[in-house]
Structure formats: structure tokens, C-alpha cells
């Protein structure tokens, strides 16, 4: 993840350094205040430095994009994804999904890890840093995920967690399967304890986990879950404090069922709901899109567009504790900005598609 010079960024926010880019005449979809209103955006290197009236930020070399008749929408986040299942390289995957508005993903890179080890993951992380797609890595809670343990090229052990949880690329503990927690697996207990010491969140995998079983998992500190098989299970998880990720993959279709927590039970819980695809195949992306498809499906299910966009951006960022970097169009955040003509159709304007240096993108 690119880190800007803090002093320069502060000066850019104060308009003492001209913006590199200004987007004018758009309608800002503000997911933090749930409003839509006219606002311009100023960008310095990879960061948004101002919204609203940004005339003071324009210098002689500032690039201007005219977004007239366009909505300005934050980049979308896939909250749980096994990139390797696409059979594409990281670079090819980014080329496929970024034009669909997906600018960030959360992944365990687990298939890379169990075949190529930490050295292989380091190569993948280096490749990620060359492109516009942000990958927030969760270190798998253990590997392999099987009981009894199967043979893989690299095992994730407590010793690995002791070392790797301190890497700056690690944003949490990935795919913590509920049965390992309930059975108090020694290695998993150590990984969770280390995460507490390192202030890292625990990402869960708790399908069909309800009642006392769910309480047990929550007591271990599991923060979110991406596998609910019906809306009753999903609603119990929300009521007990979990963040809910609605999974709509190439093979597992749960969006319509899980979205009933919002459309049939209580629309106020929408801010605890976000999206993931888990596994996608290239033909599905080419035919229907990626996270943009989930936005369209959610709107078609009866959710208003700004709420659906919150689910695809800010909600996921907050669930994963990465909202200081992504999830909204606001000063200080990475400048991942989508230009959309019609919020209900949610077709992203690719005419201004660019992936400049510094890991931001205007689409």
C-alpha cells in the first residue's frame, strides 16, 4: 500500500500544494451521510484532499475531469474472495474487475500460501503493488483447513502467525472456521490470542452457526461472517453483533435470500450488511460484471441505490476496519472514484477510466 508523505498530504489538504486532479460538476454520492449533492473533488497523488468547492486546489498543471451528469461513487469492495479460484494471475484479475468498479478486495491468498509459502505470497504482494487493485490480506487462521490435516506445500502454524501477523500487509486473521473455534483447536487458539495482542480483527467462516454455537464463536472475538444459508440465520448474526457479508459467487447464490434481512425484516440493519463473491470465474465477470452486478441485484431486490452503494463500499470498509483508507469519497481516503450515469442501472462510465500511479483510479 502506497504511503504518501504526511507533511505534503497535510499541505495538499490545506490547498498549499495544488491538486494533481480535480473532478468537477458531478453529483457526490456521500455514503457516510447518505446524501447526494453537487460537489467537486480534488486529488493529490493517491489521496482525496478536498470535496465541495475545490477551486483553491487547482494549479497550472492540475488535470480537470468534467463529470457533468455523472454520479461520483466510491470504489467497490469485495469483502471475501479467493482470487486463485478465478485461475487468473493477480494482474489479469485486476484487469477484469477494476473496470467493473471493484477497487479493493479482502483475500487470504490462501492457495498461493499453501503451495508457494511465504516467499510466494511476498511475490504476489509485490505484483499487487504494481497495479490499481488494493488487496487487504488476511492471514489464514490455519492451513490446511482440514481435520485431520492434509498434505500441502506450506502449513500455517502458530509460529507463522507469531511472525507474519506483524507484517504491515496483514489486516486480520482470515476465514476462521467456526468448528475450529468451538473445538478449541490449539493452533487456532494461539492465532486468535496473537491477533488480540496485535490488535487484528478475526474474520469468520460460520455457515449454519446459530444459538449457543454462534455465541461461542462470538466469544472468541469473531467479527464478521460471509456464509449464511438463509435470512433467519443472517438476522441472528446481525442481532448478536456480527457484520454480515452477503455471498453471491459464481456457484453459491445467497443474495436474494440474505437480503431479506433488509427488505423483509428491518431496513435499519442495512448498515451492517456488505457483499462478497468468495469465488468467481472469468466468464461470469465478462458476462455480468463483478461487484457492480451485486449492486444492481440489490437495487432490483428493492433496496434504494444509496443503501446498496453503502453495502458495496463503506459497510465493508468498516466491517474490516479499513475505512481509514477506503470506502468513501472523503478527504484523506484513497482516490478510488467511479463515474456512474444512472444509479439504478449502475453502469460505470469507462470513458474516463485511468489507473494512474499511486494506486488510485478514476472510472
C-alpha positions in Angstrom: 0.0 0.0 0.0 1.5 3.4 -1.1 2.1 5.7 1.8 2.1 9.4 1.0 4.5 11.9 2.6 2.4 13.0 5.6 3.6 16.6 5.6 2.9 17.0 1.8 -0.5 15.5 2.3 -1.4 17.9 5.0 -0.3 20.8 2.8 -2.3 19.5 -0.1 -5.3 19.3 2.2 -4.8 22.9 3.1 -4.5 23.9 -0.6 -0.9 24.9 -0.2 0.1 22.3 -2.8 -2.0 22.2 -6.0 -4.1 19.1 -6.7 -2.9 16.7 -9.4 -6.5 16.1 -10.4 -9.9 17.8 -10.0 -13.3 16.2 -10.9 -15.9 18.9 -11.5 -19.6 19.2 -11.9 -20.5 15.7 -10.5 -23.1 14.6 -8.0 -21.3 13.2 -5.0 -22.8 10.0 -3.5 -21.8 10.6 0.1 -22.1 7.2 1.7 -21.1 8.5 5.2 -24.1 10.9 5.4 -26.4 9.1 3.0 -26.8 12.1 0.7 -26.4 13.0 -2.9 -25.4 16.6 -3.8 -23.3 18.6 -6.2 -19.6 18.6 -5.2 -16.2 18.7 -6.9 -13.3 16.5 -5.8 -9.6 17.4 -5.5 -7.0 14.6 -5.6 -3.3 14.8 -4.7 -1.2 11.8 -5.7 -3.3 8.8 -4.5 -5.5 10.7 -2.0 -8.6 12.8 -2.0 -7.7 16.1 -0.3 -11.0 18.1 -0.7 -14.6 17.8 -1.6 -17.1 20.5 -2.3 -15.8 23.8 -3.7 -12.2 22.9 -4.7 -11.3 25.9 -6.9 -8.5 26.8 -4.4 -6.9 23.5 -5.2 -6.5 24.0 -8.9 -3.0 24.8 -10.2 -1.4 25.3 -13.6 -0.8 21.6 -14.0 -4.0 20.3 -12.5 -5.8 17.8 -14.7 -9.6 18.5 -14.9 -12.2 15.9 -15.5 -15.7 17.1 -16.3 -18.2 14.8 -14.6 -21.3 16.6 -15.7 -24.5 14.4 -15.5 -22.4 11.8 -13.6 -22.7 10.5 -10.1 -19.4 10.2 -8.1 -19.4 6.9 -6.3 -16.7 5.3 -4.1 -14.8 2.3 -5.4 -16.4 -1.0 -4.5 -15.0 -3.6 -2.2 -15.3 -7.4 -2.4 -15.2 -8.4 1.2 -14.1 -12.1 0.8 -12.5 -13.6 -2.3 -10.3 -16.5 -3.2 -8.6 -14.9 -6.2 -6.9 -18.1 -7.2 -10.2 -19.8 -8.0 -10.5 -17.5 -11.0 -7.5 -19.2 -12.5 -6.2 -15.7 -13.4 -3.0 -14.1 -12.3 -3.3 -11.1 -9.9 -2.6 -8.7 -12.8 -5.2 -10.3 -15.1 -7.8 -10.4 -12.3 -7.3 -6.7 -11.7 -7.7 -6.0 -15.4 -11.0 -7.9 -15.3 -12.6 -6.5 -12.2 -11.3 -2.9 -11.8 -13.3 -1.7 -14.9 -16.4 -3.2 -13.1 -15.8 -0.7 -10.2 -14.1 -3.2 -7.9 -11.1 -1.3 -6.5 -10.4 -3.2 -3.3 -10.7 -6.8 -2.2 -10.1 -8.8 1.0 -8.4 -12.1 0.5 -6.4 -14.7 2.3 -4.2 -15.5 -0.7 -4.5 -19.0 0.8 -4.0 -21.1 -2.2 -0.8 -19.2 -3.0 0.3 -19.6 0.6 -0.2 -23.4 0.8 1.6 -24.0 -2.5 4.3 -21.4 -2.6 4.7 -20.4 1.1 5.6 -17.0 2.4 8.1 -16.4 -0.4 5.4 -16.9 -2.9 3.0 -14.6 -1.1 5.6 -12.0 -1.0 5.9 -12.2 -4.8 2.1 -11.8 -5.1 2.1 -8.8 -2.8 4.8 -7.2 -4.9 2.8 -7.8 -8.0 -0.3 -6.3 -6.4 1.6 -3.1 -5.6 2.2 -2.6 -9.3 -1.5 -2.3 -10.2 -4.6 -0.3 -9.3 -6.4 -3.1 -7.3 -5.9 -2.9 -3.5 -5.7 -6.3 -1.7 -6.2 -6.3 2.0 -4.6 -9.6 3.1 -6.0 -11.7 6.0 -3.5 -14.3 7.2 -5.4 -17.7 7.2 -6.2 -18.8 10.7 -4.5 -22.1 9.9 -3.7 -24.1 6.8 -4.7 -26.6 5.6 -8.3 -26.2 6.7 -8.9 -29.9 7.0 -9.2 -32.2 10.0 -7.3 -34.5 10.1 -4.6 -32.3 8.5 -3.9 -33.0 4.8 -0.6 -32.6 2.9 0.1 -29.2 1.4 3.3 -27.4 0.4 3.2 -25.0 3.4 1.5 -25.1 6.7 0.2 -22.0 8.6 1.1 -22.6 12.2 1.2 -20.5 15.4 4.9 -19.9 14.6 3.9 -18.4 11.3 1.3 -16.2 13.0 3.9 -15.1 15.5 6.0 -13.7 12.7 3.6 -12.7 9.9 0.8 -11.0 11.9 3.3 -8.2 12.3 3.7 -7.7 8.6 2.2 -4.3 7.5 0.3 -6.1 4.7 -1.8 -8.2 7.2 -5.2 -6.7 8.1 -6.7 -9.6 10.1 -7.0 -13.3 10.6 -8.8 -14.9 7.6 -11.6 -17.4 7.3 -11.6 -18.6 10.9 -13.9 -21.7 10.6 -16.3 -22.0 13.5 -15.7 -25.7 14.2 -12.0 -25.0 14.9 -13.1 -22.3 17.4 -15.8 -24.4 19.0 -13.4 -27.4 19.5 -10.7 -25.0 20.8 -8.0 -26.2 18.3 -4.7 -25.4 19.9 -3.1 -23.7 16.9 -6.2 -21.7 16.2 -6.5 -20.6 19.8 -2.9 -19.3 19.7 -3.6 -17.5 16.4 -6.6 -15.7 17.9 -4.6 -14.8 21.1 -1.8 -13.4 19.0 -4.4 -11.3 17.0 -5.6 -9.8 20.2 -2.1 -8.8 21.1 -1.6 -7.3 17.6 -5.0 -5.6 17.5 -6.1 -7.5 14.4 -9.7 -8.4 13.7 -10.9 -12.0 13.3 -12.7 -12.8 10.0 -15.1 -15.7 10.4 -16.5 -18.6 8.4 -19.6 -19.7 10.3 -22.1 -21.4 8.0 -25.3 -22.7 9.7 -23.8 -21.5 13.1 -26.6 -20.3 15.4 -27.7 -20.4 19.0 -25.1 -21.5 21.6 -22.7 -22.3 18.8 -22.8 -18.8 17.5 -22.4 -17.4 21.0 -19.3 -19.5 21.4 -17.8 -18.2 18.2 -18.6 -14.6 19.1 -17.0 -15.0 22.5 -13.8 -15.9 20.6 -13.9 -12.4 19.0 -15.0 -13.4 15.5 -16.1 -10.1 14.0 -17.9 -11.0 10.7 -19.1 -13.8 8.6 -19.7 -14.4 4.9 -21.7 -17.6 4.9 -25.4 -17.6 5.9 -27.7 -20.1 4.3 -30.9 -18.2 5.0 -32.1 -14.8 6.2 -33.1 -16.2 9.6 -29.5 -17.3 10.3 -28.2 -14.0 8.9 -30.5 -11.9 11.1 -29.5 -13.7 14.2 -25.8 -12.9 13.4 -26.6 -9.2 13.0 -28.7 -9.2 16.2 -25.8 -10.6 18.1 -23.3 -8.0 16.8 -21.8 -9.6 13.7 -21.1 -7.8 10.5 -22.9 -9.7 7.7 -21.4 -10.3 4.3 -23.8 -11.4 1.7 -22.2 -14.0 -0.6 -23.1 -14.1 -4.3 -20.5 -16.2 -6.1 -20.4 -18.0 -9.4 -21.7 -21.2 -7.7 -23.3 -20.0 -4.4 -26.3 -17.7 -4.8 -27.4 -16.2 -1.5 -28.0 -12.5 -2.2 -31.8 -12.7 -2.7 -32.3 -14.9 0.4 -29.9 -13.0 2.7 -31.1 -9.5 1.5 -34.5 -10.3 3.2 -32.9 -9.1 6.5 -33.2 -5.6 4.9 -36.2 -5.9 2.6 -38.5 -8.1 4.8 -37.3 -7.7 8.4 -35.7 -4.4 9.2 -34.3 -1.9 6.7 -32.3 -0.3 9.5 -29.9 -3.2 9.7 -28.6 -2.4 6.2 -25.5 -0.6 7.5 -24.3 -3.9 9.0 -24.5 -5.6 5.6 -21.9 -5.8 2.8 -21.0 -8.0 -0.1 -18.6 -10.7 -1.2 -18.2 -13.1 -4.1 -16.0 -15.7 -2.5 -15.3 -17.5 -5.8 -15.7 -16.1 -9.3 -14.9 -17.4 -12.8 -13.7 -15.2 -15.7 -16.7 -15.9 -17.9 -19.1 -14.7 -15.2 -17.2 -11.5 -14.8 -17.1 -10.9 -18.6 -20.9 -11.6 -18.9 -22.3 -10.0 -15.8 -19.7 -7.9 -14.1 -18.3 -8.2 -10.6 -19.3 -6.1 -7.6 -21.3 -3.8 -9.8 -23.6 -6.8 -10.6 -24.3 -7.2 -6.9 -25.2 -3.5 -6.6 -27.7 -3.9 -9.5 -29.1 -7.1 -8.0 -29.6 -5.4 -4.6 -31.4 -2.4 -6.1 -33.6 -4.8 -8.1 -34.5 -6.6 -4.8 -36.0 -3.3 -3.6 -33.1 -1.6 -1.8 -32.6 2.1 -2.6 -29.4 2.9 -4.6 -27.5 4.8 -1.9 -28.1 2.0 0.6 -26.9 -0.6 -2.0 -23.8 1.5 -2.7 -23.1 1.8 1.1 -23.2 -2.0 1.2 -20.7 -2.2 -1.6 -18.3 0.3 -0.1 -18.4 1.9 3.3 -20.1 -1.0 5.1 -17.4 -3.5 4.1 -14.6 -1.0 4.9 -16.0 -0.6 8.4 -16.5 -4.3 8.9 -12.8 -4.9 8.1 -11.5 -1.8 9.9 -10.0 -0.4 6.7 -12.4 2.6 6.4 -9.5 5.0 7.2 -8.2 4.1 3.7 -11.1 3.2 1.5 -14.9 3.0 1.4 -15.9 6.7 0.9 -15.2 9.8 -1.1 -13.8 12.0 1.6 -10.5 13.8 2.4 -7.7 11.5 3.4 -9.1 8.4 1.7 -7.5 6.7 -1.4 -9.0 8.3 -4.5 -11.0 5.3 -5.9 -13.9 7.1 -7.6 -16.4 5.7 -10.0 -18.4 7.9 -12.5 -21.9 6.5 -12.9 -24.6 7.9 -15.2 -27.6 6.2 -13.7 -27.5 4.8 -10.1 -30.2 2.2 -10.7 -28.7 0.8 -13.8 -25.2 1.2 -12.2 -23.3 1.1 -15.5 -19.8 2.6 -14.8 -18.5 5.1 -17.3 -15.3 3.7 -18.6 -14.6 6.7 -20.8 -12.5 8.3 -18.1 -11.0 5.0 -17.0 -7.5 5.5 -15.8 -5.2 3.8 -13.4 -2.5 6.4 -12.6 0.4 5.7 -10.4 0.0 5.8 -6.6 -2.7 3.1 -6.5 -5.8 5.2 -7.2 -8.2 5.1 -10.1 -11.0 7.2 -11.7 -13.6 5.2 -13.6 
